[in-house]
Amino acid sequence: MLSVVSRALAIFIGLFLCGCADQVARMDAARQPQQANFDEKDENTCRSRGAVPEFNGYLECRRQLADQRASAKAEAEANRQQGNDGMIDVGAGTSTGR
């Protein structure tokens, strides 16, 4: 009986892990086109500012754009977390002093 339970548990865990791996693969596949779009946009932006790929100004431009994107992402994440932490339970029955 223990052997049957052990096998069933092993099969369940295996299937679960396969599902997780598939989900991670799908998420990575979705990120790749997004990164390609950022690369293309950044290149076009830097070229429109007069930066040429063979010179340091181009690398600095690309770095600044990547930093701006990272800062915006971090700020959005912080705002999202603050929004979740600052939630108020409207139905708690507390009075506001009015």
Secondary structure per residue as TSV (DSSP state, phi and psi in degrees):
chain	resnum	aa	ss	phi	psi
A	1	M	-	360.0	-43.6
A	2	L	H	-62.9	-35.1
A	3	S	H	-62.7	-41.4
A	4	V	H	-66.5	-43.0
A	5	V	H	-64.7	-42.7
A	6	S	H	-62.0	-43.2
A	7	R	H	-65.4	-43.4
A	8	A	H	-62.2	-41.8
A	9	L	H	-64.7	-42.4
A	10	A	H	-62.8	-41.4
A	11	I	H	-65.3	-44.3
A	12	F	H	-59.4	-48.1
A	13	I	H	-62.3	-42.1
A	14	G	H	-60.7	-44.9
A	15	L	H	-65.4	-39.6
A	16	F	H	-61.6	-46.2
A	17	L	H	-65.7	-36.5
A	18	C	H	-63.2	-40.8
A	19	G	H	-64.1	-39.6
A	20	C	H	-66.3	-42.8
A	21	A	H	-62.4	-40.0
A	22	D	H	-64.7	-41.1
A	23	Q	H	-64.0	-43.3
A	24	V	H	-62.8	-41.8
A	25	A	H	-62.2	-40.6
A	26	R	H	-66.3	-38.9
A	27	M	H	-65.5	-42.5
A	28	D	H	-64.0	-40.1
A	29	A	H	-64.2	-34.5
A	30	A	H	-71.6	-30.2
A	31	R	H	-74.6	-32.0
A	32	Q	H	-60.2	-48.2
A	33	P	H	-63.5	-33.5
A	34	Q	H	-63.5	-44.1
A	35	Q	H	-64.5	-38.4
A	36	A	H	-62.8	-38.5
A	37	N	H	-64.7	-41.1
A	38	F	H	-62.6	-43.2
A	39	D	H	-60.3	-45.0
A	40	E	H	-66.6	-44.2
A	41	K	H	-63.1	-43.9
A	42	D	H	-62.6	-42.9
A	43	E	H	-61.8	-46.0
A	44	N	H	-63.1	-40.7
A	45	T	H	-63.0	-47.2
A	46	C	H	-65.9	-39.7
A	47	R	H	-65.1	-37.9
A	48	S	H	-67.2	-22.7
A	49	R	T	-87.3	1.1
A	50	G	T	92.6	6.1
A	51	A	-	-81.6	137.9
A	52	V	-	-112.0	134.5
A	53	P	T	-52.6	-25.7
A	54	E	T	-81.2	-5.7
A	55	F	S	-116.7	160.2
A	56	N	H	-61.6	-31.9
A	57	G	H	-58.9	-33.7
A	58	Y	H	-67.1	-46.6
A	59	L	H	-62.3	-40.1
A	60	E	H	-65.4	-40.3
A	61	C	H	-61.8	-47.1
A	62	R	H	-62.1	-40.3
A	63	R	H	-64.4	-41.8
A	64	Q	H	-63.7	-42.5
A	65	L	H	-64.3	-40.9
A	66	A	H	-65.6	-40.0
A	67	D	H	-64.7	-41.7
A	68	Q	H	-62.1	-41.6
A	69	R	H	-65.5	-41.5
A	70	A	H	-65.7	-40.3
A	71	S	H	-64.5	-43.1
A	72	A	H	-63.9	-39.7
A	73	K	H	-65.5	-43.3
A	74	A	H	-64.8	-39.9
A	75	E	H	-66.0	-41.2
A	76	A	H	-63.7	-40.7
A	77	E	H	-64.7	-41.8
A	78	A	H	-64.1	-41.7
A	79	N	H	-64.5	-39.1
A	80	R	H	-64.8	-43.2
A	81	Q	H	-67.4	-38.9
A	82	Q	H	-65.2	-37.6
A	83	G	H	-63.6	-38.0
A	84	N	H	-72.1	-38.3
A	85	D	H	-73.4	-29.3
A	86	G	T	-94.5	18.5
A	87	M	-	-68.7	141.6
A	88	I	-	-111.0	135.3
A	89	D	-	-83.7	101.1
A	90	V	G	-66.3	-32.9
A	91	G	G	-89.0	16.0
A	92	A	G	-76.6	-17.1
A	93	G	-	83.3	17.2
A	94	T	-	-86.2	152.6
A	95	S	-	-98.0	150.4
A	96	T	-	-98.6	3.4
A	97	G	-	92.6	12.7
A	98	R	-	-91.0	360.0
